[in-house]
Amino acid sequence: MKIEEVQSTNKKQRIATHTHIKGLGLEANGRAIPLAAGFVGQVGAREAAGLVVDMIRQKKMAGRALLLAGPPGTGKTALALGISQELGSKVPFCPMVGSEVYSSEVKKTEVLMENFRRAIGLRVKENKEVYEGEVTELSPEEIESVTGGYGKSISHVIIGLKTVKGTKQLKLDPTIYDALIKEKVTAGDVIYIEANSGAVKRVGRSDAFATEFDLEAEEYVPLPKGEVHKKKEIVQDVTLHDLDAANARPQGGQDILSLMGQMMKPRKTEITDKLRQEINKVVNRYIDEGIAELVPGVLFIDEVHMLDMECFSYLNRALESSLSPIVIFATNRGICNVRGTDMSSPHGIPVDLLDRLVIIRTETYGPADMIQILAIRAQVEELVVDEESLAYLGEIGQQASLRHAVQLLSPASVVARMNGRDSICKADLEEVTSLYLDAKTSARLLQEQQDRYIS
């Protein structure tokens, strides 16, 4: 009898190209540590990006733009992600690619405006009446279904909440039980329930459980102080696009046609300028009254040379708006034509927009830096590679490109496993190199064998 162990897929995370980037790797004084937070080299670019992060935190960067320029595979996208990691999860970060604006359904400028508003956060403070505490019990009460049949429906749910001062048992509506399930609330979680709306928010896991082996806990929070029933200042983070979308969505009725319309996937519709202006008025009033605070986030546009004159002129105007995020562009182009014109310009960006940009250069990696980056990638992908193999990969990176060298790691690990080894050796890499061509070799072969291809 064959018995196989099934690997748990619960905590397996997909490893992406920039999984290893955890920040910019800077000291407190802003100096770059040569090897830190997943970054290797690019000292000048990282220090410049660190200053940008400080300016964003001090709100001195709104309406300005930054351009990351450098050859392919020099860490431009990694720098942008490092900036987002340094700013933290509370600051909106919206990445997009230049070619995303070319949609058959929506205008180019509409796509840009939507992403602009995704990158502007609003922190709303409200005093609300809430029930807050650690969940001690959660038991739904069932009754026979009113509609008949065999099913049972939930009549109400009993929940116990505990704070430092005492405990309370609440009898809640079945709709709140749905909200509790949605938030994945279990006994031992700290939650609050809004008294008026019945909205449920899971704050975290109670720190009384911190000693236990608890896999599912994202963060531990202390037991709430005061009474279970109290007035509390609730802080909510939303983006301007969330407000646009919520107000643009038609509120359907309960008839069958409305329900069918809601179930079917709607076409992507444009949000009108009039609606945005109304929302801006409300947002500005909230800011003036001190109810809300504007959090300018980061809009990252990769491959910015893919945009055309219409988009660039729109960006010029949008950057001057009072509600504008920090925009980071990235490109690997030198002097080339602006898309859709015969006008030649540095990086394929019109000169009037280039004047507004602070430009950070990224440098090509040297052999030692490449070997360190490959070692980090091998560690992230949980691969064992010896020194000789890393040096050989470094040579491939110098001759072809760093991206090609990184891409050879995974197939080499498969070849090593097929040969009955856990670690990758030079022979595995040589076998994989003979199977896969890099871009430069492929281009050379095309030139040599031009007569065999259709041109």
N, C-alpha and C positions, 0 to 999 in steps of 0.2 A: 504494500500500500504506500502511495506517495503522498507525503504531507508537506505542504508548502506554507511558509510563513508569509502572511500578507503585510506589506509595509503600510504603516499609518500615513494617510494623506492629509491628516488634519493640519499639521504645522508646516507642511512642505510649501515653500514659497518659490514662485517662478523667479529665476535669476535673469535679470535684464542686463542690458549693456552697461548701465551706470549704477547697478545695485551697490557697488563698493563705495560710492561717494557719500560721505556722512557729514560734509561741511567743507569749509575752505581750508582748514588746518592752519589757523593763525594763532600766534601767541597773544597775550592780553594787550601788548603794545602795538599790535598790528603787523608784526614781522612774520613772514611765512616760515613754517617749519618744513625743511626739505622733504620729509616723508611723513605725512599725517592726514587723517580723515579720508584715506583712500586716494589722496593726491600725491603725485610725484612730480618734482620740478615745477615749471611755470611760476616761479617765485614772484616775478614782477607782476604778472597778470593776476595772481591770487591776492597780492597786497593791494592792487588797484581795486579789485572786486570787494575787498574788505572795507575800503573807504566808502564805496558805494553803499554797502550794507549799513554802515554807521550813518550815512546821510539819509537813507530811507528811514531808519529808526528815529532820527531827529526831525523827520518830515521836511527835509530841505531838498528833496530830490523830485518832488511831484512835478509832473509836466516836462521832465527832462528825459532824455533817452541815451542809451549806452549801446555801443556797437562792439561786438566781439569779432575780430577779424584775424584770420590765420589760415594756413594750409589745412587740407582735410586731415582728420585724425590727430589734432593737436589739443583736444580737450575743451572746445568751445561750449558744447552742450553740457559737459561735466561742470564747467564754471558756473553756468546759469543754474544748474541743479544745486551746486554748492551754495550759491547765494540764497536759493529758496530754503535750503536746510538751515542756514544760519538765521534766517528771519523767523523760522518756526512755523507751526501749523496755523497760528492765528492770523497770519498775513496771507491774503489770497495770492496764489501763484497759478497763472493760466498759460500753459504752453500751447503753441500752435505752429504750423508749418506754412510758409508762404503760399504754397499751392492750394491750401484749404479754401482760399477765397473764391476759387473758380468752381461755382456750383450752378447747376442748371435751374435751381428753384429760387435761390435768394441772391440779391445783388451783392457785389463784392464788398461795397462799403458797409452793408448791413452785417456781413460776417465779421468784419473788423470791429464795428461798433458793439456787437454782441460780446466779442471777446474782451474788448475794452471794459465793458461793464461787469464782466465776470471777474475782472482783476481789481475791482474797487469794492472794498468791504465796508460794511456799516455795523458798528457795535451799538446795539440798542439796549439801554438800561431802563428797566421798568420795576416799580414796586408792586409785587403781587402777593395775594393771600395764598399760601401753599401749605400742604401737609408734607413734612420732610422727615426722613429717618431711615434707619436700617431695617430692611424687610425681615421680620421674624417668622411670619407665616404667610402663605398665599394659597387660599383654598377656594376654588369656584364651587358654587352651589348649583346643582343641576335639577331641572324639573322636566316632566314629560313635554314633548314638543307640542306647541299650541296648534300647529298646522296638522297635527295627526301624524301617522306613520310611526316608524320604529325609533327615529332619532331622538336625542335629548337635547334640550337647549339650556343655556346658562341663564339663571334668573338674576343672580348677583354674585359678587366675589368678596370674600372676607380677607382683608389684608391687615397684618400687624406691623406697626412702625415703631421703632425704638430710637430715642435720643438720649443724651446724657441725663436729662431731667426726668424722663419717664417713658412709658409706652402707651400707645393708643391702638384700638382695634377699629377699623373702618369697614363699612358695608358699601361697596361700590357698584355702580351701574355696569352691565355686561360690556358696554362699549369701551369702558376704561380697561376691562380685562383684555380686549383686543390690542389696546395700546401697550399694555404690559408685556404681552407676547411679542409684539413688534420690537420693543426695546430689549427683549431677551432678559427680562428681570427674573432673578431667582432669589431664594432666601440667602441673606448675607450681603445683598447689594444695597448701596445707599441710593435712594431715589427721592424725587419730589413730585407731587401731583398738584397741579394748579386747581384751586378751589372752584373758580368760575368756569373755566373751559374744560377741565378734566384732562388736560394734556399731561403726559407722563415723561419725565426725563431721568435717565439713569446717569448718576454722577460718577459712579465707580464702585469698586468692591470695598467693603469695610476692612479697615486695617487690622481688625481682630483676627482676620483669616490670613494675615500676611505670613504667619509661620507655617501654614499648611502648604502642601504641594498642590498649588492651584494653577492649572495651565491656562484657564480661560481669562484670568484677570488681566485687564489692560493696565489699570492703575489702582493703587490702594488709596482710600480717602479716610480721614478720621470720622468718628461718630459725630453727627451734628449736635451742636450745642442748643440750649433753649428748649422750648416746648415743641411738640410735634406740629401743632397748628400755629402758624405765625405769619407775619408779613416779612417778605424777603425781597432784596434787590436781585432781579434776574437779569443776567447779561446774555444777549443772543447775538450771534455773529451771522450776518447774511451778506450776500453780494447784491449789487444793484440789479444784476441780471435776474436773480431770484425774485426780486420785487417786480421786475418787468414781466417775467413769465407768469407769476401768480396773478397779476392783474389783467394780463392779456387773455388768459384762458377763459373761454365762455363757461359760465356756470349752468350746466344742463339741468333739465327737469327730471322728473321721476318716470316719465312715460317711456315706452319701449324704444322709440326712435332715438331719444336723447341718450338712453343707456347704451344702445348699439353704437352711436356716434362716439361715445366716450371709450368704448371697448376697442373699436377699430383704431389703428395707429393713424393719427392725423398727419397731414402733410406739413412740412416745415413752413410755418407762416412768419411773415415779417411783423415785428412789433413797431407800431407807428411812432413817428417823432412826437406827435401830440401827447401820446400816453407817457413817453419818456420825460417830456417837459413837465407834465403834471407830477410824475414821481419825483423829479428833481426838486420841484417846488416844496413838496411835502418833506423830502429829505433835508433840504436847506432850512426849513422851519424847525424840524426836529433838532438840527445841529445848533441853531440859534437859541433854542429853548434849553439846550444842555441835555436833552433826552438821549440823543445819539451822537456818536463820534465817528468821523470818517477815517477809514483805514486804507490809504492808497496801497494797493498790492503791486504785483509785478506781472506784466504781460511779456512773455518771451516769444519772439517771432524768429524761428529758425529758417534758414534758406531765404533770407529777406530779398535776395536778388530776383526771386520768382514773382514779386509784386510788380504791377505796372504803374504808369503815370497817374492814373485815376486814384489808385490806392495811396501812392506817395503824397499827392496833394491833399487827400483826405487826412492822412496821418499828420501832416503839417498843421492842419486846422485843429484836429482832435487833441494834439499835444498842448495847445494853448487854452483848452477848456479848463474851467475851475474844477470840474470833476474829472481828473485825469490820473491814470496810474503811472508807475515807472515802467518805461518800455525798454526791453533789452532785445537788440537785433543780433543775429549771428549770420556770417557769410564766409564762404571759402573762395569767393571770386576775387580776381585782381581787377584790372581795368577792362571793362566790358560794356556792351550796350545796355541801356535801360530797357527792360522788356517792352516790346511793342513799338520801339522808336529806333532811329539811326543814331541817337545821341550817345556818345561814349562817355563813361563816367567811372570814377573809382568805385569798386565793389558793386557796380550796377545800381548805385543809389544816386538820385539827382543831387547836385551840389548844394541847393538851398536847404535840403533836409540834412545833408552831411554836416553843414554848419552848426546844426543844433545838437549834434552827437558828440559824446565823449567816447574816444576810441581806445579800446584795449587790444594790444597785439598778443597773439599766442604764438610761441616759437616751436619749431620742429624738435622732437625729442632726440636726445643723443643715445648711443648704444646702452650706456649704464642705466639711464632712465627707463628705456624700453624694457630691459630685463627686469627691473623692479616692478613695472606695471604688469608685466606678464606673470610675475610671481604672485602679485596681489590677485589677479584674475584667477589664477590656478587655485589659490586659497579660497576665494569666494565660491568657485565651482566645485570645491572639495576634491581637487585632483592632486596627486603626488607627482611632482616633476623634479628630476635631479638637476644639478648645477650645469652639467654638460648640455643637457637638452635645452635649458633656459638660454644658455649662451648661443646655441644653434638657432633657437627661435628669434633671439635678438638680431642675429645676422640676417635672417629672413625678413624681419621687420625693417632693417636698414635698406635692404635691396628692394623689397616690394613695398609694404606699408604695415604700420602697427596693427591696423584692423585685420589684415590678412593673417598676421602672426597669431592674434588672439583667436581668430576663427578656427585655426588649426588645432587648438587645445582639445576641444570636445571630440572630433573624429579620432585624434591620436589616443585619447583615453579609451575609446571603443576598441581600437586596434590592439592596445595593450591588454585589455580584458580578454579579447579573442585569443591572444597569445599566452594567456594564463598568468598575467602579471597585474599587480595593483598599481604600480608606478609607471609613468611614461618614460621611455628611454629614447635615445637619439634615433635608433633604428625605426621606431614607430613613427617619429616625425618625418624621417626620410621617405617612408612608405606613403604617408599621407600627402607629402609635398609632391610626390610623383603623380598622385591621383588628381589633385586640385591645382589649377593654375591661378596665378594672381593676375590683376588687371594689366600690369605692365608686360608680363610674358605673353598674355593673350593678344595684346595690341601688336606686339612684335611679330607673333606668328601670323596675324592677319595681314601685316604688310608683306611678309615673306611669301605668303600663299594667296595673294590677292586674286590671282587668276582662277582659283577654285571656288570663290564665293560670288554670289550675285551682288553687284554694287549699283 
